[in-house]
Amino acid sequence: MFTLQVQLTKAVYGKVTAAVMIRRFLYVYAIIGIIAIALVADLVMIPPQSIELSSFLFPILFVLFFVGYPLLQSRCAFGWKTYPTAAQPATYVLSAEGLNVQGENYHAFQAWENFLAVKQFKPAVVLFFTQNHIFILPNESFVGPDARRDIVDFIQSHIPLTSQRQLKFPTFKRFAIIAGVWIAIILFVFIALTVLK
């Protein structure tokens, strides 16, 4: 059994929720990329009619490519305001039966079979009740150098294999690589259409 005193901060909440939500945001990149390719094709094939629209939209697409992740983080930090219990100190008790959370004015219990996974992010350990509902254990909650690893091992050993899901989350590095690949594709299409014209 482990007992943790949890005090979640806005910064940790923002970083963790951004890391969890980033998978959905990658679909936005795909849509932006397709629109950009269509604009490039339109600009190259019939420039007189397209130049005004393209010159307006390209800067917007460019900004979305490079500020998408910071915008996602700020959106998640804003979500802090809609989650009032997150700022309250709470006691988390991890037992063989499940996770028991006691806050100032709320109480929750979840059995281990209801959890999908436990994942380690840089600022915290995250327990997934569903893919969108999580419990966050910030690093400051762990006492001792091995506490984080011991608790993760404990949780993993108690989530039944039939309940576990392989949840993968792209890092910021991978996020940037995907943006770079889309830019390369757009440039290739632009050059190819220019040559073929």
Secondary structure in CASP SS format (residue, H / E / C, confidence):
PFRMAT SS
TARGET T0000
AUTHOR 0000-0000-0000
METHOD secondary structure of the structure
MODEL  1
M C 1.00
F E 1.00
T E 1.00
L E 1.00
Q E 1.00
V E 1.00
Q C 1.00
L C 1.00
T C 1.00
K H 1.00
A H 1.00
V H 1.00
Y H 1.00
G H 1.00
K H 1.00
V H 1.00
T H 1.00
A H 1.00
A H 1.00
V H 1.00
M H 1.00
I H 1.00
R H 1.00
R H 1.00
F H 1.00
L H 1.00
Y H 1.00
V H 1.00
Y H 1.00
A H 1.00
I H 1.00
I H 1.00
G H 1.00
I H 1.00
I H 1.00
A H 1.00
I H 1.00
A H 1.00
L H 1.00
V H 1.00
A H 1.00
D H 1.00
L H 1.00
V H 1.00
M H 1.00
I C 1.00
P H 1.00
P H 1.00
Q H 1.00
S H 1.00
I H 1.00
E H 1.00
L H 1.00
S H 1.00
S H 1.00
F H 1.00
L H 1.00
F H 1.00
P H 1.00
I H 1.00
L H 1.00
F H 1.00
V H 1.00
L H 1.00
F H 1.00
F H 1.00
V H 1.00
G H 1.00
Y H 1.00
P H 1.00
L H 1.00
L H 1.00
Q H 1.00
S H 1.00
R H 1.00
C H 1.00
A H 1.00
F H 1.00
G H 1.00
W H 1.00
K H 1.00
T H 1.00
Y C 1.00
P H 1.00
T H 1.00
A H 1.00
A H 1.00
Q C 1.00
P C 1.00
A E 1.00
T E 1.00
Y E 1.00
V E 1.00
L E 1.00
S C 1.00
A C 1.00
E C 1.00
G E 1.00
L E 1.00
N E 1.00
V E 1.00
Q E 1.00
G C 1.00
E C 1.00
N C 1.00
Y C 1.00
H E 1.00
A E 1.00
F E 1.00
Q E 1.00
A E 1.00
W H 1.00
E H 1.00
N H 1.00
F C 1.00
L C 1.00
A E 1.00
V E 1.00
K E 1.00
Q E 1.00
F E 1.00
K C 1.00
P C 1.00
A E 1.00
V E 1.00
V E 1.00
L E 1.00
F E 1.00
F C 1.00
T C 1.00
Q C 1.00
N C 1.00
H C 1.00
I E 1.00
F E 1.00
I E 1.00
L E 1.00
P E 1.00
N H 1.00
E H 1.00
S H 1.00
F C 1.00
V C 1.00
G C 1.00
P C 1.00
D C 1.00
A H 1.00
R H 1.00
R H 1.00
D H 1.00
I H 1.00
V H 1.00
D H 1.00
F H 1.00
I H 1.00
Q H 1.00
S H 1.00
H H 1.00
I C 1.00
P C 1.00
L C 1.00
T C 1.00
S C 1.00
Q C 1.00
R C 1.00
Q C 1.00
L C 1.00
K C 1.00
F C 1.00
P C 1.00
T C 1.00
F H 1.00
K H 1.00
R H 1.00
F H 1.00
A H 1.00
I H 1.00
I H 1.00
A H 1.00
G H 1.00
V H 1.00
W H 1.00
I H 1.00
A H 1.00
I H 1.00
I H 1.00
L H 1.00
F H 1.00
V H 1.00
F H 1.00
I H 1.00
A H 1.00
L H 1.00
T H 1.00
V H 1.00
L H 1.00
K C 1.00
END
